[in-house]
Amino acid sequence: MTLEEKVGQMVNAAPAIERLGIPEYDWWNESLHGVSRAGRATLFPQAIGLAATWDTDLMIRISTAISDEARVKHQAAKKNGNRTIYTGLTYWSPNINILRDPRWGRAQETYGEDPFLTARMGVAFVKGLQGDDPRYFKLVATPKHFAAHSGPEQGRAAFNARVSEKDLRETYLPAFEATVKEGKAYSIMGAYNRLNGTPCNANDWLLNKTLREEWGFEGFVVSDCGAIENIFNHHKTAESLGEAAAQSVKGGCDLCCGCAYCALTDAVMQGLLTEADIDRAVGRLFEARFRLGMFDPDEMVPYTQIPQDVVCCEKHIALAREAAQKSVVLLKNNGALPLSPVAKEIYVTGPTATALDVLWGNYNGYSPQMVTMLEGIVGAVDAGTKVNYVAGCPLVGPAETYDHLDWQLNFAEKIIACIGLGPSMEGEEGDAMLADFGGDRKSLALPDCQKAFIKHLASKGKPLVLVITGGSPVDVSEEVALADAALFVWYPGSQGGNGVADVLFGKVSPSGRMPVTFPRSIDDLPPFEDYSMEGRTYRFSDKPALFPFGFGLSYVRFEYSNLQTSTEQLEAGQGLEVAVQVTNKGSMEANEVVQVYTRDLEASCRVPRHRLVGFANVPISPGATETVSILLSPGAFALVDDNGKKVWEPGEFEIFVGGGQPGTDGVLSKRVRLC
């Protein structure tokens, strides 16, 4: 290739080089919770809802289904001569940034606030996307945004995240390290922000020293869209666009989403970087394309043989429904749930009952099997049960009076109110039209119209069940107090209505658990712009939560007993097996999420109050007892010192095993010593 041709291959919309038989290729594709922005595809719950399942096996099945559909759609597009954006095989997912602050509009795209849970879900997603063929990638996965990127959205093009190396190593980097080392992710996307003064896409310490040299990453790095231009235009750490592009290539970023790398030809001529720097980046990019089978005959590549009818097939629809079921978190139940499908009259109301956008969240595709909350409820009830519906109130607006609804409410036996947030209220900068602050939220409360509406419904004295949508924590303390039962259902995907109805009417017991803390007040949060972990998340905040990380009710009671560990004296770098017996004391099969936390009792520096180090999602039959064994890695007993080094200090650790954090009813504990 000529220099100009090589430079042309370093932008997301890479042109064809006909004389070499290289077709055009656009590297930009999305699959956060299903193939996105490319027409028909199975739509799974939004990423935060997938995290609420605490089910890595489910995540692998989902990402395998996504990659099946992506491969088929790529083949079909290629057959039609379409090689434009969103038709390729390099996917810019998952988003494994840590949800350090619930105000962030892109919280919905993440796996929550915990590094361990995020890592486990992220590794599973990457493995399912990339496949297990020894020669070919099924797709290329791209964990993003590297690193320390979680708001604010407004001003992200110039933001400087100041983060101690301790916080980086303890919180912001572990999930990236896991997806690279364990998941073998072949691509990484750099973040918009600066990290301690240096733009992430031109950050030698981040991309070369840490990612490549320390972690052994062998793939390519892509910038977020427009991020290289931002180095010159907003961060002001380069004197020209060519200098920004040169800094980025030398800093370890191989591919530019945008046009900034078009300046690289002149930058080479000016001596800002060498052609060898260009060759290194282009070599990485073409290795990815070769390993995807793009230059081999279809008959050599196993993933080209997937049948086209896999897209939105019955198996994938059933999987989306299962995921929706397992993502639902039961917040409260005074006995109102499960509902009987046989009733005289059920009143369904609320601004999200028939809304489609609350099914898909953001970064979404479209399914021909979209099932709203109302449709799911109607499909679940007996043929003789009357269902009335009225929206009742808007999604956003001032408080109103709702007396005009009383003539219908008076006949209702039960009220199901579908309320909460929609993706127009939270999202990426420029996407969420109704957001308070560039996609972010200034308040965690429901809009005034919804708050007044729930008060009016509660005043009728009828059994009231709340179905609450959203991609991040919402202050629903007053509303849940007024209700008889409440579910948090996130943005539950194309089968959301069916999955939620399955929980409401007792087809399945709810098993979702919170992947993020719901604070009692926004006043309990540190300043949004502060990237220190002090006072943030369950690991470092001692503020009482509205709904804590790991919380979620069930229709049955689980009893824990006989906690055992493989040893009580650990050597540095040694793992530990934890076993516990869990009994289903209820009358229906239910899944329990067994959670394991450790607390370092003798640390020489600041450590988390306690931290998640293991979990298992286990189905248990009524009356049955299951022995659940969980292997804790050596890292469960390491700490990150004030210099950012992982060390094993001798001392005592307390291990907690149960259905929630330490302090939750029924949680057992045992102490072990690291020698």
C-alpha positions in Angstrom: 0.0 0.0 0.0 1.0 3.6 -0.5 1.2 5.8 2.6 -2.1 7.5 1.5 -3.8 4.1 1.2 -2.6 2.9 4.6 -3.8 6.1 6.2 -7.2 5.6 4.5 -7.5 2.2 6.3 -7.1 3.9 9.7 -10.5 5.6 9.8 -13.7 3.8 10.6 -15.1 4.2 7.1 -12.1 2.6 5.3 -12.3 2.9 1.5 -11.7 0.1 -0.9 -8.3 -0.5 -2.5 -9.4 -2.1 -5.7 -5.9 -2.8 -7.1 -5.2 -5.0 -4.0 -8.7 -6.6 -3.8 -9.5 -4.9 -0.5 -13.2 -4.0 -0.3 -14.4 -1.0 1.6 -15.2 -1.6 5.3 -16.8 0.4 8.1 -15.5 -0.7 11.5 -18.4 0.9 13.4 -21.0 -1.6 14.6 -23.0 -1.7 17.9 -24.4 -4.7 19.9 -24.8 -3.5 23.5 -27.9 -5.7 24.1 -28.6 -7.0 20.6 -27.4 -6.1 17.1 -28.1 -2.3 17.0 -29.0 0.2 14.4 -29.1 -2.4 11.6 -32.8 -3.2 11.3 -34.4 -6.4 12.5 -32.7 -8.2 15.5 -33.6 -9.8 18.8 -33.6 -7.1 21.5 -32.5 -8.2 24.9 -32.8 -6.2 28.1 -30.6 -3.1 28.3 -27.1 -3.9 29.7 -27.9 -2.7 33.3 -30.8 -5.2 33.2 -28.6 -8.0 32.1 -26.3 -7.2 35.0 -29.3 -7.4 37.3 -29.6 -11.1 36.3 -26.2 -11.9 38.0 -26.1 -14.8 35.5 -22.9 -15.3 33.5 -24.2 -18.5 31.8 -27.3 -16.5 30.6 -24.9 -13.7 29.4 -22.9 -16.1 27.3 -26.1 -17.5 25.7 -27.3 -14.0 24.9 -24.0 -12.8 23.4 -23.8 -16.0 21.4 -27.3 -15.3 20.0 -26.2 -11.7 19.2 -23.1 -12.9 17.4 -25.2 -15.4 15.4 -27.5 -12.7 14.2 -24.6 -10.3 13.5 -22.9 -12.8 11.3 -26.1 -13.5 9.4 -26.8 -9.8 8.9 -23.3 -9.2 7.7 -23.5 -12.0 5.1 -26.9 -10.7 3.9 -25.6 -7.1 3.7 -22.5 -8.2 1.8 -24.6 -10.2 -0.6 -26.6 -7.1 -1.3 -23.4 -5.1 -1.9 -23.8 -3.1 1.3 -20.6 -2.6 3.2 -21.5 0.6 5.0 -21.8 1.5 8.7 -23.5 -1.1 11.0 -23.1 -4.0 8.6 -19.6 -5.2 9.7 -18.1 -7.7 12.2 -16.2 -5.4 14.6 -18.6 -4.5 17.4 -18.1 -1.6 19.8 -19.5 -3.3 22.9 -19.6 -3.9 25.9 -19.6 -0.7 27.9 -17.7 -1.8 31.1 -17.3 1.6 32.7 -18.0 1.6 36.4 -21.3 3.3 37.3 -19.7 5.4 40.0 -22.6 8.0 40.1 -26.3 7.3 39.3 -26.7 10.7 37.7 -24.8 9.6 34.6 -27.1 9.3 31.6 -25.1 6.4 30.2 -25.5 4.4 33.4 -28.0 2.1 31.6 -25.2 0.9 29.2 -23.1 -0.5 32.0 -23.1 -3.5 34.3 -23.4 -1.4 37.4 -21.1 -0.1 40.1 -19.0 -3.2 41.1 -15.7 -4.1 39.4 -16.1 -7.8 40.1 -19.7 -8.1 38.8 -18.8 -5.9 35.8 -15.7 -8.1 35.0 -17.6 -11.3 35.2 -20.5 -10.1 33.0 -18.0 -8.4 30.6 -15.9 -11.5 30.2 -19.0 -13.6 29.4 -20.2 -11.1 26.9 -16.9 -10.9 25.1 -16.5 -14.7 24.9 -20.0 -15.2 23.4 -19.4 -12.4 20.9 -15.9 -13.6 19.7 -16.7 -17.3 19.7 -14.3 -20.2 20.3 -12.9 -21.2 16.9 -9.1 -21.6 17.1 -8.6 -19.8 13.8 -11.4 -17.3 13.2 -13.1 -14.7 15.3 -16.9 -14.8 15.1 -16.9 -11.1 15.8 -14.4 -8.7 17.4 -15.7 -7.3 20.8 -14.6 -3.9 22.0 -14.8 -3.2 25.7 -15.2 0.6 26.2 -14.5 3.4 27.2 -10.9 3.1 28.4 -10.6 4.5 31.0 -12.3 6.3 33.9 -15.2 7.5 31.9 -18.6 7.8 33.6 -19.8 11.3 33.3 -20.7 14.1 33.2 -21.9 13.9 29.6 -21.9 17.7 29.1 -18.3 18.8 28.6 -17.0 15.2 28.1 -15.0 16.4 25.1 -12.7 18.4 27.3 -13.1 16.7 30.7 -10.0 15.8 32.8 -10.7 12.8 35.1 -8.3 13.0 38.0 -7.9 9.6 39.5 -5.4 8.2 41.9 -3.5 5.1 40.8 -5.1 3.3 43.8 -8.6 4.1 42.5 -7.6 3.1 39.0 -6.3 -0.3 40.0 -9.0 -0.9 42.6 -12.1 0.2 40.7 -11.7 1.6 37.2 -9.3 -0.9 35.5 -10.1 -4.4 36.8 -13.0 -5.1 34.4 -10.8 -4.0 31.4 -8.0 -6.2 32.6 -10.3 -9.2 32.9 -11.9 -8.8 29.5 -8.4 -8.6 27.9 -6.7 -11.4 29.9 -9.6 -13.8 30.3 -12.0 -12.7 27.6 -9.3 -12.2 25.0 -11.0 -9.1 23.7 -9.3 -8.1 20.4 -10.3 -4.4 20.5 -10.5 -1.7 23.0 -12.1 1.8 22.7 -10.5 4.8 24.2 -12.5 7.3 26.2 -13.3 10.9 25.4 -11.8 12.3 28.6 -8.3 13.1 29.7 -6.9 10.8 32.4 -4.7 12.8 34.8 -4.0 15.4 32.1 -3.4 13.2 29.1 -6.2 12.4 26.5 -7.1 8.7 26.8 -6.6 8.1 23.0 -3.1 9.5 23.1 -2.1 8.1 26.5 1.1 6.1 26.3 0.8 4.9 29.9 -2.8 3.7 29.4 -2.6 2.1 25.9 1.0 1.0 25.5 2.5 0.4 29.0 -0.6 -0.9 30.8 -2.8 -2.4 28.1 -0.2 -3.9 25.8 3.0 -4.4 27.9 1.5 -5.2 31.3 -1.7 -7.0 30.2 -0.4 -8.5 26.9 -3.2 -7.1 24.7 -2.6 -8.1 21.1 -5.5 -6.4 19.3 -6.2 -2.9 18.1 -7.4 0.3 19.8 -10.1 2.5 18.3 -11.0 6.0 19.4 -14.5 7.0 20.5 -16.1 9.1 17.7 -14.6 12.5 17.3 -12.2 11.9 20.2 -9.0 12.6 18.2 -10.4 15.9 16.9 -11.2 16.8 20.6 -7.5 16.5 21.5 -6.9 19.6 19.3 -10.2 21.4 19.5 -11.1 20.9 23.2 -8.4 19.3 25.3 -5.9 21.7 23.7 -2.9 19.3 24.2 -1.9 19.5 20.5 -1.1 22.5 18.3 -2.8 21.1 15.2 -5.1 18.2 14.1 -2.0 16.5 12.6 -0.2 16.7 15.9 -3.3 15.3 17.7 -3.4 12.4 15.2 0.3 11.7 15.5 0.1 11.8 19.3 -2.7 9.3 19.2 -1.0 6.8 16.9 2.2 6.9 18.9 0.2 6.7 22.1 -1.3 3.4 20.9 -4.6 4.3 19.1 -4.7 2.4 15.8 -8.1 3.4 14.4 -9.9 6.7 14.4 -13.7 7.0 14.5 -14.0 10.3 12.6 -11.7 12.0 10.1 -8.8 13.2 12.2 -6.4 10.5 10.9 -6.8 11.9 7.4 -4.2 14.4 8.6 -1.6 11.6 9.2 -0.1 11.7 5.7 1.0 15.3 6.2 2.0 14.5 9.8 4.4 11.8 8.5 5.8 14.3 6.0 6.3 16.8 8.8 8.2 14.3 10.9 5.6 14.1 13.7 5.6 10.3 13.4 7.2 7.7 11.1 5.7 5.5 8.4 6.7 2.6 10.7 4.2 3.9 13.2 1.5 3.8 10.5 2.6 0.3 9.5 2.3 -1.0 13.0 -1.3 0.3 13.4 -2.4 -0.9 9.9 -0.9 -4.3 10.6 -3.0 -4.7 13.7 -6.2 -3.7 11.9 -5.6 -6.1 9.0 -4.8 -8.9 11.4 -8.3 -8.5 12.8 -9.8 -8.5 9.4 -7.9 -11.6 8.4 -8.9 -13.4 11.6 -12.5 -12.5 10.9 -12.2 -14.4 7.6 -12.8 -11.4 5.5 -10.3 -12.4 2.8 -11.0 -16.1 2.8 -13.7 -18.0 0.9 -16.9 -18.4 2.8 -16.6 -22.1 2.8 -13.4 -21.8 4.9 -15.1 -19.7 7.6 -17.5 -21.7 9.9 -19.5 -18.6 10.9 -20.6 -17.9 7.3 -22.8 -21.0 7.4 -25.3 -19.8 10.1 -28.8 -20.0 8.6 -30.5 -16.6 7.9 -33.6 -17.6 9.8 -31.7 -17.4 13.1 -32.5 -13.7 13.2 -35.4 -13.2 15.7 -35.9 -17.0 15.7 -38.2 -18.7 18.3 -35.1 -19.7 20.4 -33.9 -16.1 20.6 -37.3 -14.8 21.4 -37.5 -17.3 24.3 -34.1 -16.2 25.4 -35.1 -12.6 25.4 -38.1 -13.5 27.5 -36.0 -15.5 30.0 -33.6 -12.5 30.3 -36.4 -10.1 30.9 -37.8 -12.4 33.6 -34.4 -12.7 35.4 -33.7 -9.0 35.2 -36.8 -8.0 37.2 -35.9 -6.9 40.8 -38.7 -7.2 43.3 -38.5 -4.2 45.6 -41.5 -4.7 47.8 -44.3 -7.3 48.3 -46.8 -7.2 51.2 -48.5 -10.3 49.8 -50.0 -8.7 46.7 -47.8 -10.7 44.4 -48.0 -12.9 42.6 -51.3 -11.8 41.1 -53.9 -14.3 40.1 -54.7 -14.3 36.4 -58.3 -14.8 37.3 -59.9 -11.5 38.4 -63.0 -9.5 37.7 -61.1 -6.4 36.6 -57.5 -5.2 36.4 -56.7 -1.5 35.8 -53.5 -0.9 33.9 -52.2 2.6 33.8 -49.2 4.8 33.6 -47.1 6.5 31.0 -44.9 3.5 30.2 -47.6 0.8 29.9 -47.7 1.0 26.1 -44.4 2.7 25.4 -42.0 1.0 23.1 -38.9 3.1 23.9 -38.9 1.8 27.5 -38.4 -1.7 26.1 -35.3 -0.8 24.0 -33.3 1.8 26.0 -30.5 3.1 23.9 -28.0 1.5 21.4 -30.9 -0.7 20.3 -32.2 -2.6 17.3 -35.8 -3.3 16.5 -37.7 -6.6 16.8 -40.9 -7.6 15.1 -42.0 -9.2 18.4 -42.1 -6.1 20.7 -44.4 -6.8 23.7 -45.3 -3.8 25.9 -46.2 -4.0 29.5 -49.9 -3.8 28.7 -49.7 -6.5 26.0 -47.8 -8.8 28.4 -50.4 -8.3 31.1 -53.3 -8.8 28.7 -51.7 -12.0 27.5 -51.2 -13.4 31.0 -54.7 -13.0 32.4 -57.7 -15.4 32.1 -60.0 -15.0 29.2 -62.7 -13.9 31.6 -60.7 -11.1 33.2 -61.5 -7.6 32.2 -58.5 -5.3 31.6 -59.0 -1.6 31.5 -56.2 0.7 30.4 -55.6 4.5 30.4 -52.3 6.3 30.3 -53.3 8.4 33.2 -50.4 10.9 33.2 -47.6 11.9 30.9 -44.0 10.8 31.3 -42.8 14.2 32.2 -44.7 17.3 33.4 -46.0 19.2 36.4 -48.3 17.8 39.1 -52.0 17.6 38.1 -55.2 16.4 39.6 -56.5 13.0 38.4 -60.1 13.0 39.7 -61.4 12.3 36.1 -60.0 8.8 36.3 -62.1 7.8 39.4 -65.1 6.4 37.5 -62.9 3.7 36.1 -60.8 3.2 39.2 -63.9 2.5 41.3 -64.5 -0.7 39.4 -61.0 -2.0 39.5 -60.0 -5.0 41.6 -56.3 -4.3 41.3 -54.2 -1.5 39.9 -51.0 -2.0 38.0 -49.2 1.3 37.4 -46.3 1.4 34.9 -44.1 4.4 35.8 -40.5 5.5 35.8 -37.9 6.8 33.4 -37.6 6.5 29.6 -34.5 6.8 27.4 -35.6 10.3 26.5 -34.9 11.2 30.1 -31.4 9.7 30.4 -28.7 8.8 27.9 -25.7 9.9 25.9 -25.0 13.6 25.3 -27.4 14.8 22.6 -29.6 11.7 22.7 -31.9 12.2 25.7 -34.1 15.1 24.7 -35.8 15.4 28.1 -32.7 15.0 30.3 -31.9 17.7 32.7 -28.2 18.0 31.9 -26.7 16.9 28.6 -28.1 13.4 29.0 -27.4 13.2 32.7 -29.9 13.8 35.5 -29.8 16.5 38.2 -32.5 14.8 40.3 -33.1 11.2 41.1 -36.8 11.8 41.8 -39.7 10.9 39.5 -41.3 13.7 37.6 -43.9 15.7 39.6 -46.7 14.4 37.4 -45.9 10.8 38.1 -45.5 11.4 41.9 -48.9 13.1 42.1 -50.4 10.3 39.9 -49.2 7.6 42.3 -50.5 9.4 45.3 -53.9 9.7 43.6 -54.0 6.0 42.8 -53.0 5.0 46.3 -55.8 7.1 47.8 -58.4 4.8 46.2 -57.6 2.0 48.6 -57.2 -0.6 45.9 -54.2 -3.1 45.8 -51.5 -1.1 44.0 -48.6 -2.7 42.1 -45.8 -0.5 40.6 -43.9 -1.6 37.5 -40.9 0.9 37.4 -38.7 1.3 34.3 -35.3 3.0 34.2 -31.7 2.6 33.4 -30.3 3.9 36.7 -31.3 4.5 40.3 -34.5 6.4 40.9 -35.8 7.8 44.2 -39.1 6.0 44.5 -39.2 5.9 48.3 -42.5 7.7 48.6 -44.1 5.8 45.7 -43.0 2.4 47.0 -44.2 3.2 50.5 -47.7 3.9 49.0 -47.8 0.7 47.0 -48.5 -2.9 48.0 -45.8 -4.3 45.7 -43.2 -2.8 43.4 -40.9 -4.2 40.6 -37.9 -2.4 39.0 -37.7 -3.7 35.4 -35.0 -1.6 33.8 -35.4 -1.4 30.0 -36.4 -5.0 29.5 -36.1 -5.6 25.8 -38.5 -6.8 23.1 -40.0 -9.5 25.3 -40.2 -7.1 28.3 -43.9 -7.1 28.6 -44.1 -10.9 28.7 -41.1 -11.2 31.1 -42.6 -8.7 33.5 -46.1 -10.4 33.3 -44.5 -13.8 34.0 -43.2 -12.3 37.3 -46.4 -10.4 38.1 -48.6 -13.5 37.7 -46.2 -16.0 39.3 -45.1 -18.0 36.3 -41.6 -17.4 37.6 -40.3 -16.1 40.9 -38.3 -12.8 40.6 -34.6 -13.4 40.9 -33.0 -10.1 39.8 -30.6 -8.4 42.1 -29.4 -4.8 42.2 -26.2 -4.2 40.3 -26.1 -0.7 41.7 -26.9 1.1 44.9 -30.1 3.1 45.0 -29.3 6.1 47.3 -31.9 7.6 49.6 -31.0 11.1 48.5 -28.9 12.8 45.9 -27.4 14.7 48.9 -25.7 11.4 49.8 -23.5 11.6 46.7 -20.1 13.3 46.3 -19.8 15.9 43.6 -20.5 14.4 40.2 -17.2 15.6 38.7 -15.1 14.0 41.5 -13.6 10.7 40.3 -12.3 9.7 43.8 -14.1 6.6 45.1 -14.4 8.1 48.6 -18.1 7.9 49.6 -19.1 6.2 46.4 -20.9 2.9 45.9 -21.5 0.2 48.5 -17.8 -0.4 48.8 -16.9 3.0 50.1 -20.1 4.7 51.3 -21.6 4.1 54.7 -24.8 6.0 53.9 -27.9 3.9 54.3 -29.4 2.9 50.9 -32.9 3.0 49.7 -32.1 -0.3 47.9 -28.6 -1.7 48.4 -26.3 -3.3 45.9 -27.2 -7.0 45.7 -30.8 -6.5 47.0 -33.8 -8.3 45.5 -36.8 -10.1 47.0 -38.2 -13.4 45.9 -41.6 -15.2 46.2 -39.9 -17.8 48.4 -37.6 -17.7 51.4 -34.1 -19.2 51.2 -32.3 -20.5 54.2 -28.5 -20.7 54.4 -26.6 -23.2 56.5 -23.4 -25.1 57.0 -20.9 -22.6 55.6 -17.5 -24.3 54.9 -14.2 -23.2 53.5 -11.5 -25.3 52.0 -9.0 -24.0 54.5 -8.7 -21.5 57.3 -5.1 -20.6 56.7 -4.3 -19.1 53.3 -0.9 -18.6 51.6 -0.4 -15.4 49.6 -1.7 -15.9 46.1 -3.8 -18.9 47.1 -7.5 -19.2 46.2 -10.3 -20.5 48.5 -13.3 -22.7 47.9 -16.5 -21.7 49.8 -19.4 -24.0 50.1 -22.8 -23.4 51.6 -26.2 -25.2 51.8 -29.2 -23.2 50.5 -32.7 -24.5 51.1 -35.8 -23.3 49.3 -38.4 -22.9 52.0 -41.2 -22.0 49.5 -43.7 -23.8 47.4 -42.3 -23.0 43.9 -39.0 -23.3 42.1 -37.0 -20.2 42.3 -33.5 -19.0 41.5 -31.3 -17.6 44.3 -28.3 -15.4 43.7 -25.7 -16.6 46.3 -23.3 -13.7 47.0 -19.8 -13.9 48.6 -18.1 -10.8 50.1 -14.8 -10.4 51.9 -13.8 -7.9 54.5 -10.1 -7.2 55.2 -9.9 -6.8 59.0 -6.2 -5.8 59.3 -5.4 -3.7 56.2 -2.6 -1.2 56.4 -4.4 1.2 54.0 -7.9 2.2 52.9 -9.8 -0.8 51.6 -13.5 -1.3 50.7 -15.9 -1.8 53.6 -16.5 -5.2 52.0 -16.5 -6.3 48.4 -18.1 -8.8 46.2 -15.7 -11.7 45.3 -18.0 -14.4 44.1 -21.6 -15.3 43.2 -23.7 -18.0 41.7 -27.2 -17.9 40.2 -28.8 -21.2 41.3 -32.3 -22.7 40.6 -33.6 -24.6 43.6 -36.8 -26.7 43.7 -39.4 -26.2 46.4 -38.3 -27.8 49.7 -34.9 -28.8 48.2 -31.4 -28.1 49.6 -28.5 -27.4 47.2 -24.9 -27.3 48.1 -23.4 -24.3 46.3 -19.6 -24.2 45.9 -17.9 -21.0 44.7 -14.2 -20.7 44.1 -12.6 -17.4 45.1 -9.6 -16.3 43.2 -6.4 -15.2 45.0 -7.4 -11.6 44.2 -10.2 -11.9 46.7 -7.6 -11.6 49.5 -5.3 -9.0 47.9 -5.4 -5.2 48.4 -4.3 -2.3 46.3 -1.9 -0.1 48.3 -1.7 3.6 48.1 0.8 3.3 45.2 -1.6 1.3 43.2 0.2 -2.0 43.7 -1.6 -5.3 44.3 -0.2 -6.9 47.4 -1.1 -9.7 49.8 -0.8 -8.6 53.4 -0.9 -11.2 56.3 -4.0 -10.7 58.4 -7.5 -11.8 59.1 -10.4 -11.7 56.6 -14.1 -12.2 57.2 -16.1 -14.0 54.5 -19.8 -13.4 54.2 -22.1 -15.7 52.2 -25.8 -15.2 51.7 -28.5 -13.5 49.6 -27.1 -10.0 50.0 -24.4 -7.8 51.5 -23.2 -8.3 55.1 -26.0 -7.3 57.4 -28.7 -8.8 55.3 -30.9 -11.3 57.1 -29.6 -14.9 56.9 -26.1 -14.0 55.7 -23.5 -16.3 57.3 -19.9 -15.4 58.0 -16.6 -17.1 58.8 -13.0 -15.9 59.3 -9.8 -17.1 57.6 -6.3 -15.9 58.0 -3.8 -15.0 55.3 -0.3 -16.1 56.4 
